Amino acid sequence: MEVIKAFCSRMWEERRGATIGIMIGVSVAAVILLFGFWQSVFLMLSGLIGFAIGARVDSKENFQRMMNRIFGDSETMR
């Protein structure tokens, strides 16, 4: 067990990007196997949309201004 722990620690320190890539790849493969391809695409797309909205909220952008920018100003559409 110590050998595996030392290997993982060394990989994290020396090849952090590759380690993250492997973890993401394995996670995506597991989700596809569990839910199927299209359900997985929907799940990931929903997560990305949620991330984008959360990032906007974190940046303190006015929610109404954000909705107007995405969908257009309803006053100008009349």
PDB file of N, CA, C and O in Angstrom:
ATOM      1  N   MET A   1       0.814  -1.190   0.000  1.00  0.00           N
ATOM      2  CA  MET A   1       0.000   0.000   0.000  1.00  0.00           C
ATOM      3  C   MET A   1       0.864   1.264   0.000  1.00  0.00           C
ATOM      4  O   MET A   1       0.506   2.256  -0.634  1.00  0.00           O
ATOM      5  N   GLU A   2       1.962   1.236   0.683  1.00  0.00           N
ATOM      6  CA  GLU A   2       2.868   2.388   0.727  1.00  0.00           C
ATOM      7  C   GLU A   2       3.473   2.676  -0.638  1.00  0.00           C
ATOM      8  O   GLU A   2       3.726   3.831  -0.981  1.00  0.00           O
ATOM      9  N   VAL A   3       3.705   1.624  -1.416  1.00  0.00           N
ATOM     10  CA  VAL A   3       4.269   1.808  -2.757  1.00  0.00           C
ATOM     11  C   VAL A   3       3.270   2.556  -3.646  1.00  0.00           C
ATOM     12  O   VAL A   3       3.653   3.448  -4.402  1.00  0.00           O
ATOM     13  N   ILE A   4       2.004   2.192  -3.552  1.00  0.00           N
ATOM     14  CA  ILE A   4       0.964   2.854  -4.348  1.00  0.00           C
ATOM     15  C   ILE A   4       0.818   4.306  -3.918  1.00  0.00           C
ATOM     16  O   ILE A   4       0.695   5.201  -4.755  1.00  0.00           O
ATOM     17  N   LYS A   5       0.833   4.535  -2.608  1.00  0.00           N
ATOM     18  CA  LYS A   5       0.717   5.895  -2.091  1.00  0.00           C
ATOM     19  C   LYS A   5       1.891   6.755  -2.553  1.00  0.00           C
ATOM     20  O   LYS A   5       1.695   7.908  -2.936  1.00  0.00           O
ATOM     21  N   ALA A   6       3.105   6.210  -2.521  1.00  0.00           N
ATOM     22  CA  ALA A   6       4.286   6.948  -2.968  1.00  0.00           C
ATOM     23  C   ALA A   6       4.211   7.228  -4.469  1.00  0.00           C
ATOM     24  O   ALA A   6       4.572   8.315  -4.920  1.00  0.00           O
ATOM     25  N   PHE A   7       3.741   6.243  -5.241  1.00  0.00           N
ATOM     26  CA  PHE A   7       3.602   6.431  -6.688  1.00  0.00           C
ATOM     27  C   PHE A   7       2.602   7.546  -7.001  1.00  0.00           C
ATOM     28  O   PHE A   7       2.875   8.424  -7.819  1.00  0.00           O
ATOM     29  N   CYS A   8       1.459   7.500  -6.351  1.00  0.00           N
ATOM     30  CA  CYS A   8       0.424   8.518  -6.583  1.00  0.00           C
ATOM     31  C   CYS A   8       0.917   9.900  -6.176  1.00  0.00           C
ATOM     32  O   CYS A   8       0.661  10.882  -6.872  1.00  0.00           O
ATOM     33  N   SER A   9       1.611   9.979  -5.071  1.00  0.00           N
ATOM     34  CA  SER A   9       2.149  11.250  -4.605  1.00  0.00           C
ATOM     35  C   SER A   9       3.174  11.799  -5.598  1.00  0.00           C
ATOM     36  O   SER A   9       3.173  12.992  -5.901  1.00  0.00           O
ATOM     37  N   ARG A  10       4.042  10.930  -6.099  1.00  0.00           N
ATOM     38  CA  ARG A  10       5.051  11.360  -7.065  1.00  0.00           C
ATOM     39  C   ARG A  10       4.401  11.799  -8.372  1.00  0.00           C
ATOM     40  O   ARG A  10       4.812  12.801  -8.958  1.00  0.00           O
ATOM     41  N   MET A  11       3.391  11.063  -8.838  1.00  0.00           N
ATOM     42  CA  MET A  11       2.695  11.440 -10.063  1.00  0.00           C
ATOM     43  C   MET A  11       2.010  12.801  -9.902  1.00  0.00           C
ATOM     44  O   MET A  11       2.034  13.622 -10.818  1.00  0.00           O
ATOM     45  N   TRP A  12       1.401  13.037  -8.737  1.00  0.00           N
ATOM     46  CA  TRP A  12       0.726  14.315  -8.498  1.00  0.00           C
ATOM     47  C   TRP A  12       1.728  15.467  -8.520  1.00  0.00           C
ATOM     48  O   TRP A  12       1.431  16.533  -9.058  1.00  0.00           O
ATOM     49  N   GLU A  13       2.895  15.265  -7.949  1.00  0.00           N
ATOM     50  CA  GLU A  13       3.900  16.326  -7.901  1.00  0.00           C
ATOM     51  C   GLU A  13       4.564  16.549  -9.262  1.00  0.00           C
ATOM     52  O   GLU A  13       4.817  17.692  -9.645  1.00  0.00           O
ATOM     53  N   GLU A  14       4.849  15.471  -9.994  1.00  0.00           N
ATOM     54  CA  GLU A  14       5.610  15.596 -11.235  1.00  0.00           C
ATOM     55  C   GLU A  14       4.737  15.760 -12.469  1.00  0.00           C
ATOM     56  O   GLU A  14       5.149  16.410 -13.430  1.00  0.00           O
ATOM     57  N   ARG A  15       3.558  15.195 -12.462  1.00  0.00           N
ATOM     58  CA  ARG A  15       2.688  15.197 -13.641  1.00  0.00           C
ATOM     59  C   ARG A  15       1.247  15.486 -13.244  1.00  0.00           C
ATOM     60  O   ARG A  15       0.356  14.662 -13.450  1.00  0.00           O
ATOM     61  N   ARG A  16       1.033  16.661 -12.673  1.00  0.00           N
ATOM     62  CA  ARG A  16      -0.280  17.032 -12.160  1.00  0.00           C
ATOM     63  C   ARG A  16      -1.331  17.092 -13.276  1.00  0.00           C
ATOM     64  O   ARG A  16      -2.443  16.593 -13.099  1.00  0.00           O
ATOM     65  N   GLY A  17      -0.996  17.691 -14.412  1.00  0.00           N
ATOM     66  CA  GLY A  17      -1.949  17.795 -15.521  1.00  0.00           C
ATOM     67  C   GLY A  17      -2.371  16.432 -16.042  1.00  0.00           C
ATOM     68  O   GLY A  17      -3.556  16.199 -16.283  1.00  0.00           O
ATOM     69  N   ALA A  18      -1.418  15.534 -16.218  1.00  0.00           N
ATOM     70  CA  ALA A  18      -1.737  14.191 -16.701  1.00  0.00           C
ATOM     71  C   ALA A  18      -2.588  13.437 -15.678  1.00  0.00           C
ATOM     72  O   ALA A  18      -3.496  12.694 -16.050  1.00  0.00           O
ATOM     73  N   THR A  19      -2.298  13.624 -14.408  1.00  0.00           N
ATOM     74  CA  THR A  19      -3.072  12.956 -13.355  1.00  0.00           C
ATOM     75  C   THR A  19      -4.514  13.457 -13.345  1.00  0.00           C
ATOM     76  O   THR A  19      -5.445  12.662 -13.220  1.00  0.00           O
ATOM     77  N   ILE A  20      -4.701  14.748 -13.474  1.00  0.00           N
ATOM     78  CA  ILE A  20      -6.056  15.307 -13.530  1.00  0.00           C
ATOM     79  C   ILE A  20      -6.768  14.803 -14.784  1.00  0.00           C
ATOM     80  O   ILE A  20      -7.950  14.462 -14.731  1.00  0.00           O
ATOM     81  N   GLY A  21      -6.062  14.754 -15.905  1.00  0.00           N
ATOM     82  CA  GLY A  21      -6.646  14.249 -17.142  1.00  0.00           C
ATOM     83  C   GLY A  21      -7.103  12.803 -17.019  1.00  0.00           C
ATOM     84  O   GLY A  21      -8.171  12.442 -17.515  1.00  0.00           O
ATOM     85  N   ILE A  22      -6.308  11.986 -16.369  1.00  0.00           N
ATOM     86  CA  ILE A  22      -6.684  10.589 -16.149  1.00  0.00           C
ATOM     87  C   ILE A  22      -7.927  10.505 -15.277  1.00  0.00           C
ATOM     88  O   ILE A  22      -8.839   9.732 -15.569  1.00  0.00           O
ATOM     89  N   MET A  23      -7.969  11.295 -14.208  1.00  0.00           N
ATOM     90  CA  MET A  23      -9.130  11.254 -13.319  1.00  0.00           C
ATOM     91  C   MET A  23     -10.398  11.715 -14.037  1.00  0.00           C
ATOM     92  O   MET A  23     -11.467  11.137 -13.839  1.00  0.00           O
ATOM     93  N   ILE A  24     -10.285  12.737 -14.856  1.00  0.00           N
ATOM     94  CA  ILE A  24     -11.448  13.214 -15.617  1.00  0.00           C
ATOM     95  C   ILE A  24     -11.879  12.152 -16.624  1.00  0.00           C
ATOM     96  O   ILE A  24     -13.072  11.883 -16.759  1.00  0.00           O
ATOM     97  N   GLY A  25     -10.939  11.551 -17.323  1.00  0.00           N
ATOM     98  CA  GLY A  25     -11.260  10.518 -18.307  1.00  0.00           C
ATOM     99  C   GLY A  25     -11.940   9.309 -17.696  1.00  0.00           C
ATOM    100  O   GLY A  25     -12.917   8.799 -18.245  1.00  0.00           O
ATOM    101  N   VAL A  26     -11.436   8.850 -16.575  1.00  0.00           N
ATOM    102  CA  VAL A  26     -12.042   7.710 -15.894  1.00  0.00           C
ATOM    103  C   VAL A  26     -13.435   8.074 -15.380  1.00  0.00           C
ATOM    104  O   VAL A  26     -14.357   7.261 -15.441  1.00  0.00           O
ATOM    105  N   SER A  27     -13.579   9.293 -14.875  1.00  0.00           N
ATOM    106  CA  SER A  27     -14.893   9.736 -14.383  1.00  0.00           C
ATOM    107  C   SER A  27     -15.912   9.805 -15.520  1.00  0.00           C
ATOM    108  O   SER A  27     -17.046   9.354 -15.359  1.00  0.00           O
ATOM    109  N   VAL A  28     -15.524  10.360 -16.657  1.00  0.00           N
ATOM    110  CA  VAL A  28     -16.429  10.451 -17.804  1.00  0.00           C
ATOM    111  C   VAL A  28     -16.801   9.054 -18.292  1.00  0.00           C
ATOM    112  O   VAL A  28     -17.965   8.793 -18.599  1.00  0.00           O
ATOM    113  N   ALA A  29     -15.829   8.166 -18.365  1.00  0.00           N
ATOM    114  CA  ALA A  29     -16.115   6.793 -18.799  1.00  0.00           C
ATOM    115  C   ALA A  29     -17.090   6.109 -17.847  1.00  0.00           C
ATOM    116  O   ALA A  29     -18.005   5.417 -18.294  1.00  0.00           O
ATOM    117  N   ALA A  30     -16.909   6.292 -16.555  1.00  0.00           N
ATOM    118  CA  ALA A  30     -17.810   5.674 -15.579  1.00  0.00           C
ATOM    119  C   ALA A  30     -19.229   6.224 -15.709  1.00  0.00           C
ATOM    120  O   ALA A  30     -20.198   5.471 -15.620  1.00  0.00           O
ATOM    121  N   VAL A  31     -19.354   7.537 -15.918  1.00  0.00           N
ATOM    122  CA  VAL A  31     -20.681   8.141 -16.072  1.00  0.00           C
ATOM    123  C   VAL A  31     -21.352   7.606 -17.333  1.00  0.00           C
ATOM    124  O   VAL A  31     -22.546   7.307 -17.312  1.00  0.00           O
ATOM    125  N   ILE A  32     -20.606   7.480 -18.429  1.00  0.00           N
ATOM    126  CA  ILE A  32     -21.181   6.951 -19.672  1.00  0.00           C
ATOM    127  C   ILE A  32     -21.618   5.502 -19.484  1.00  0.00           C
ATOM    128  O   ILE A  32     -22.681   5.110 -19.966  1.00  0.00           O
ATOM    129  N   LEU A  33     -20.819   4.713 -18.799  1.00  0.00           N
ATOM    130  CA  LEU A  33     -21.198   3.317 -18.554  1.00  0.00           C
ATOM    131  C   LEU A  33     -22.422   3.209 -17.655  1.00  0.00           C
ATOM    132  O   LEU A  33     -23.262   2.331 -17.851  1.00  0.00           O
ATOM    133  N   LEU A  34     -22.525   4.089 -16.679  1.00  0.00           N
ATOM    134  CA  LEU A  34     -23.652   4.035 -15.747  1.00  0.00           C
ATOM    135  C   LEU A  34     -24.953   4.549 -16.354  1.00  0.00           C
ATOM    136  O   LEU A  34     -26.007   3.943 -16.156  1.00  0.00           O
ATOM    137  N   PHE A  35     -24.895   5.663 -17.096  1.00  0.00           N
ATOM    138  CA  PHE A  35     -26.106   6.329 -17.544  1.00  0.00           C
ATOM    139  C   PHE A  35     -26.368   6.216 -19.040  1.00  0.00           C
ATOM    140  O   PHE A  35     -27.501   6.431 -19.470  1.00  0.00           O
ATOM    141  N   GLY A  36     -25.383   5.893 -19.834  1.00  0.00           N
ATOM    142  CA  GLY A  36     -25.522   5.900 -21.283  1.00  0.00           C
ATOM    143  C   GLY A  36     -24.974   7.197 -21.849  1.00  0.00           C
ATOM    144  O   GLY A  36     -24.748   8.166 -21.125  1.00  0.00           O
ATOM    145  N   PHE A  37     -24.765   7.194 -23.163  1.00  0.00           N
ATOM    146  CA  PHE A  37     -24.083   8.328 -23.798  1.00  0.00           C
ATOM    147  C   PHE A  37     -24.898   9.613 -23.730  1.00  0.00           C
ATOM    148  O   PHE A  37     -24.396  10.626 -23.244  1.00  0.00           O
ATOM    149  N   TRP A  38     -26.149   9.599 -24.206  1.00  0.00           N
ATOM    150  CA  TRP A  38     -26.930  10.832 -24.293  1.00  0.00           C
ATOM    151  C   TRP A  38     -27.298  11.379 -22.929  1.00  0.00           C
ATOM    152  O   TRP A  38     -27.330  12.596 -22.745  1.00  0.00           O
ATOM    153  N   GLN A  39     -27.577  10.514 -21.970  1.00  0.00           N
ATOM    154  CA  GLN A  39     -27.851  10.993 -20.620  1.00  0.00           C
ATOM    155  C   GLN A  39     -26.596  11.631 -20.031  1.00  0.00           C
ATOM    156  O   GLN A  39     -26.680  12.620 -19.303  1.00  0.00           O
ATOM    157  N   SER A  40     -25.448  11.069 -20.345  1.00  0.00           N
ATOM    158  CA  SER A  40     -24.189  11.637 -19.864  1.00  0.00           C
ATOM    159  C   SER A  40     -23.917  12.993 -20.496  1.00  0.00           C
ATOM    160  O   SER A  40     -23.451  13.913 -19.824  1.00  0.00           O
ATOM    161  N   VAL A  41     -24.208  13.120 -21.789  1.00  0.00           N
ATOM    162  CA  VAL A  41     -24.031  14.412 -22.462  1.00  0.00           C
ATOM    163  C   VAL A  41     -24.936  15.452 -21.814  1.00  0.00           C
ATOM    164  O   VAL A  41     -24.505  16.573 -21.543  1.00  0.00           O
ATOM    165  N   PHE A  42     -26.206  15.077 -21.561  1.00  0.00           N
ATOM    166  CA  PHE A  42     -27.142  15.991 -20.906  1.00  0.00           C
ATOM    167  C   PHE A  42     -26.642  16.383 -19.518  1.00  0.00           C
ATOM    168  O   PHE A  42     -26.703  17.554 -19.144  1.00  0.00           O
ATOM    169  N   LEU A  43     -26.151  15.412 -18.757  1.00  0.00           N
ATOM    170  CA  LEU A  43     -25.644  15.668 -17.409  1.00  0.00           C
ATOM    171  C   LEU A  43     -24.463  16.638 -17.444  1.00  0.00           C
ATOM    172  O   LEU A  43     -24.403  17.572 -16.645  1.00  0.00           O
ATOM    173  N   MET A  44     -23.527  16.417 -18.366  1.00  0.00           N
ATOM    174  CA  MET A  44     -22.356  17.292 -18.460  1.00  0.00           C
ATOM    175  C   MET A  44     -22.734  18.688 -18.948  1.00  0.00           C
ATOM    176  O   MET A  44     -22.192  19.683 -18.467  1.00  0.00           O
ATOM    177  N   LEU A  45     -23.663  18.763 -19.905  1.00  0.00           N
ATOM    178  CA  LEU A  45     -24.117  20.059 -20.397  1.00  0.00           C
ATOM    179  C   LEU A  45     -24.828  20.839 -19.290  1.00  0.00           C
ATOM    180  O   LEU A  45     -24.625  22.044 -19.147  1.00  0.00           O
ATOM    181  N   SER A  46     -25.653  20.155 -18.516  1.00  0.00           N
ATOM    182  CA  SER A  46     -26.326  20.804 -17.392  1.00  0.00           C
ATOM    183  C   SER A  46     -25.314  21.301 -16.365  1.00  0.00           C
ATOM    184  O   SER A  46     -25.465  22.390 -15.810  1.00  0.00           O
ATOM    185  N   GLY A  47     -24.296  20.506 -16.119  1.00  0.00           N
ATOM    186  CA  GLY A  47     -23.249  20.920 -15.195  1.00  0.00           C
ATOM    187  C   GLY A  47     -22.495  22.145 -15.686  1.00  0.00           C
ATOM    188  O   GLY A  47     -22.175  23.034 -14.896  1.00  0.00           O
ATOM    189  N   LEU A  48     -22.209  22.201 -16.981  1.00  0.00           N
ATOM    190  CA  LEU A  48     -21.515  23.357 -17.539  1.00  0.00           C
ATOM    191  C   LEU A  48     -22.376  24.613 -17.471  1.00  0.00           C
ATOM    192  O   LEU A  48     -21.876  25.699 -17.177  1.00  0.00           O
ATOM    193  N   ILE A  49     -23.667  24.464 -17.742  1.00  0.00           N
ATOM    194  CA  ILE A  49     -24.574  25.613 -17.646  1.00  0.00           C
ATOM    195  C   ILE A  49     -24.632  26.100 -16.197  1.00  0.00           C
ATOM    196  O   ILE A  49     -24.576  27.302 -15.939  1.00  0.00           O
ATOM    197  N   GLY A  50     -24.744  25.164 -15.256  1.00  0.00           N
ATOM    198  CA  GLY A  50     -24.748  25.536 -13.846  1.00  0.00           C
ATOM    199  C   GLY A  50     -23.455  26.211 -13.420  1.00  0.00           C
ATOM    200  O   GLY A  50     -23.470  27.165 -12.642  1.00  0.00           O
ATOM    201  N   PHE A  51     -22.344  25.717 -13.929  1.00  0.00           N
ATOM    202  CA  PHE A  51     -21.049  26.331 -13.638  1.00  0.00           C
ATOM    203  C   PHE A  51     -20.993  27.756 -14.167  1.00  0.00           C
ATOM    204  O   PHE A  51     -20.524  28.659 -13.474  1.00  0.00           O
ATOM    205  N   ALA A  52     -21.472  27.962 -15.399  1.00  0.00           N
ATOM    206  CA  ALA A  52     -21.448  29.298 -15.999  1.00  0.00           C
ATOM    207  C   ALA A  52     -22.314  30.269 -15.211  1.00  0.00           C
ATOM    208  O   ALA A  52     -21.909  31.406 -14.971  1.00  0.00           O
ATOM    209  N   ILE A  53     -23.496  29.834 -14.808  1.00  0.00           N
ATOM    210  CA  ILE A  53     -24.371  30.699 -14.014  1.00  0.00           C
ATOM    211  C   ILE A  53     -23.736  30.990 -12.660  1.00  0.00           C
ATOM    212  O   ILE A  53     -23.760  32.132 -12.199  1.00  0.00           O
ATOM    213  N   GLY A  54     -23.178  29.986 -12.027  1.00  0.00           N
ATOM    214  CA  GLY A  54     -22.522  30.186 -10.740  1.00  0.00           C
ATOM    215  C   GLY A  54     -21.333  31.117 -10.827  1.00  0.00           C
ATOM    216  O   GLY A  54     -21.100  31.914  -9.918  1.00  0.00           O
ATOM    217  N   ALA A  55     -20.573  31.025 -11.917  1.00  0.00           N
ATOM    218  CA  ALA A  55     -19.429  31.925 -12.101  1.00  0.00           C
ATOM    219  C   ALA A  55     -19.894  33.362 -12.257  1.00  0.00           C
ATOM    220  O   ALA A  55     -19.249  34.285 -11.761  1.00  0.00           O
ATOM    221  N   ARG A  56     -21.022  33.555 -12.951  1.00  0.00           N
ATOM    222  CA  ARG A  56     -21.558  34.908 -13.104  1.00  0.00           C
ATOM    223  C   ARG A  56     -22.031  35.460 -11.768  1.00  0.00           C
ATOM    224  O   ARG A  56     -21.813  36.632 -11.461  1.00  0.00           O
ATOM    225  N   VAL A  57     -22.678  34.615 -10.977  1.00  0.00           N
ATOM    226  CA  VAL A  57     -23.146  35.056  -9.661  1.00  0.00           C
ATOM    227  C   VAL A  57     -21.952  35.403  -8.781  1.00  0.00           C
ATOM    228  O   VAL A  57     -21.980  36.399  -8.059  1.00  0.00           O
ATOM    229  N   ASP A  58     -20.903  34.586  -8.838  1.00  0.00           N
ATOM    230  CA  ASP A  58     -19.707  34.856  -8.046  1.00  0.00           C
ATOM    231  C   ASP A  58     -19.048  36.169  -8.443  1.00  0.00           C
ATOM    232  O   ASP A  58     -18.443  36.842  -7.609  1.00  0.00           O
ATOM    233  N   SER A  59     -19.163  36.533  -9.712  1.00  0.00           N
ATOM    234  CA  SER A  59     -18.531  37.773 -10.160  1.00  0.00           C
ATOM    235  C   SER A  59     -19.413  38.986  -9.877  1.00  0.00           C
ATOM    236  O   SER A  59     -19.098  40.100 -10.296  1.00  0.00           O
ATOM    237  N   LYS A  60     -20.520  38.764  -9.163  1.00  0.00           N
ATOM    238  CA  LYS A  60     -21.429  39.812  -8.717  1.00  0.00           C
ATOM    239  C   LYS A  60     -22.131  40.530  -9.876  1.00  0.00           C
ATOM    240  O   LYS A  60     -22.552  41.679  -9.737  1.00  0.00           O
ATOM    241  N   GLU A  61     -22.253  39.848 -11.015  1.00  0.00           N
ATOM    242  CA  GLU A  61     -22.959  40.447 -12.140  1.00  0.00           C
ATOM    243  C   GLU A  61     -24.449  40.460 -11.838  1.00  0.00           C
ATOM    244  O   GLU A  61     -24.983  39.501 -11.280  1.00  0.00           O
ATOM    245  N   ASN A  62     -25.107  41.528 -12.200  1.00  0.00           N
ATOM    246  CA  ASN A  62     -26.534  41.673 -11.999  1.00  0.00           C
ATOM    247  C   ASN A  62     -27.254  40.571 -12.772  1.00  0.00           C
ATOM    248  O   ASN A  62     -27.043  40.421 -13.975  1.00  0.00           O
ATOM    249  N   PHE A  63     -28.111  39.790 -12.086  1.00  0.00           N
ATOM    250  CA  PHE A  63     -28.799  38.661 -12.700  1.00  0.00           C
ATOM    251  C   PHE A  63     -29.684  39.123 -13.854  1.00  0.00           C
ATOM    252  O   PHE A  63     -29.708  38.481 -14.904  1.00  0.00           O
ATOM    253  N   GLN A  64     -30.408  40.221 -13.676  1.00  0.00           N
ATOM    254  CA  GLN A  64     -31.280  40.725 -14.741  1.00  0.00           C
ATOM    255  C   GLN A  64     -30.452  41.130 -15.959  1.00  0.00           C
ATOM    256  O   GLN A  64     -30.846  40.850 -17.091  1.00  0.00           O
ATOM    257  N   ARG A  65     -29.328  41.776 -15.744  1.00  0.00           N
ATOM    258  CA  ARG A  65     -28.460  42.168 -16.855  1.00  0.00           C
ATOM    259  C   ARG A  65     -27.925  40.933 -17.584  1.00  0.00           C
ATOM    260  O   ARG A  65     -27.811  40.923 -18.810  1.00  0.00           O
ATOM    261  N   MET A  66     -27.597  39.885 -16.806  1.00  0.00           N
ATOM    262  CA  MET A  66     -27.108  38.657 -17.409  1.00  0.00           C
ATOM    263  C   MET A  66     -28.196  38.012 -18.276  1.00  0.00           C
ATOM    264  O   MET A  66     -27.916  37.575 -19.392  1.00  0.00           O
ATOM    265  N   MET A  67     -29.429  37.951 -17.771  1.00  0.00           N
ATOM    266  CA  MET A  67     -30.529  37.371 -18.540  1.00  0.00           C
ATOM    267  C   MET A  67     -30.824  38.199 -19.792  1.00  0.00           C
ATOM    268  O   MET A  67     -31.120  37.642 -20.849  1.00  0.00           O
ATOM    269  N   ASN A  68     -30.744  39.510 -19.677  1.00  0.00           N
ATOM    270  CA  ASN A  68     -30.950  40.375 -20.842  1.00  0.00           C
ATOM    271  C   ASN A  68     -29.868  40.139 -21.890  1.00  0.00           C
ATOM    272  O   ASN A  68     -30.148  40.142 -23.088  1.00  0.00           O
ATOM    273  N   ARG A  69     -28.644  39.936 -21.441  1.00  0.00           N
ATOM    274  CA  ARG A  69     -27.558  39.693 -22.379  1.00  0.00           C
ATOM    275  C   ARG A  69     -27.722  38.346 -23.074  1.00  0.00           C
ATOM    276  O   ARG A  69     -27.425  38.220 -24.262  1.00  0.00           O
ATOM    277  N   ILE A  70     -28.196  37.334 -22.339  1.00  0.00           N
ATOM    278  CA  ILE A  70     -28.360  35.999 -22.928  1.00  0.00           C
ATOM    279  C   ILE A  70     -29.575  35.964 -23.852  1.00  0.00           C
ATOM    280  O   ILE A  70     -29.477  35.501 -24.989  1.00  0.00           O
ATOM    281  N   PHE A  71     -30.715  36.449 -23.369  1.00  0.00           N
ATOM    282  CA  PHE A  71     -31.958  36.316 -24.108  1.00  0.00           C
ATOM    283  C   PHE A  71     -32.387  37.588 -24.830  1.00  0.00           C
ATOM    284  O   PHE A  71     -33.359  37.564 -25.586  1.00  0.00           O
ATOM    285  N   GLY A  72     -31.705  38.666 -24.621  1.00  0.00           N
ATOM    286  CA  GLY A  72     -32.080  39.925 -25.239  1.00  0.00           C
ATOM    287  C   GLY A  72     -33.022  40.701 -24.324  1.00  0.00           C
ATOM    288  O   GLY A  72     -33.738  40.125 -23.504  1.00  0.00           O
ATOM    289  N   ASP A  73     -33.001  42.001 -24.483  1.00  0.00           N
ATOM    290  CA  ASP A  73     -33.849  42.865 -23.661  1.00  0.00           C
ATOM    291  C   ASP A  73     -35.288  42.758 -24.154  1.00  0.00           C
ATOM    292  O   ASP A  73     -35.558  43.024 -25.325  1.00  0.00           O
ATOM    293  N   SER A  74     -36.203  42.377 -23.288  1.00  0.00           N
ATOM    294  CA  SER A  74     -37.609  42.173 -23.687  1.00  0.00           C
ATOM    295  C   SER A  74     -38.276  43.485 -24.108  1.00  0.00           C
ATOM    296  O   SER A  74     -39.207  43.468 -24.913  1.00  0.00           O
ATOM    297  N   GLU A  75     -37.820  44.604 -23.583  1.00  0.00           N
ATOM    298  CA  GLU A  75     -38.390  45.899 -23.935  1.00  0.00           C
ATOM    299  C   GLU A  75     -38.067  46.260 -25.390  1.00  0.00           C
ATOM    300  O   GLU A  75     -38.895  46.853 -26.080  1.00  0.00           O
ATOM    301  N   THR A  76     -36.881  45.908 -25.849  1.00  0.00           N
ATOM    302  CA  THR A  76     -36.488  46.253 -27.225  1.00  0.00           C
ATOM    303  C   THR A  76     -37.078  45.285 -28.231  1.00  0.00           C
ATOM    304  O   THR A  76     -37.041  45.564 -29.429  1.00  0.00           O
ATOM    305  N   MET A  77     -37.623  44.152 -27.792  1.00  0.00           N
ATOM    306  CA  MET A  77     -38.154  43.167 -28.698  1.00  0.00           C
ATOM    307  C   MET A  77     -39.615  43.448 -29.069  1.00  0.00           C
ATOM    308  O   MET A  77     -40.150  42.808 -29.974  1.00  0.00           O
ATOM    309  N   ARG A  78     -40.259  44.386 -28.391  1.00  0.00           N
ATOM    310  CA  ARG A  78     -41.672  44.695 -28.682  1.00  0.00           C
ATOM    311  C   ARG A  78     -41.825  45.579 -29.866  1.00  0.00           C
ATOM    312  O   ARG A  78     -42.946  45.927 -30.236  1.00  0.00           O
TER     313      ARG A  78
END
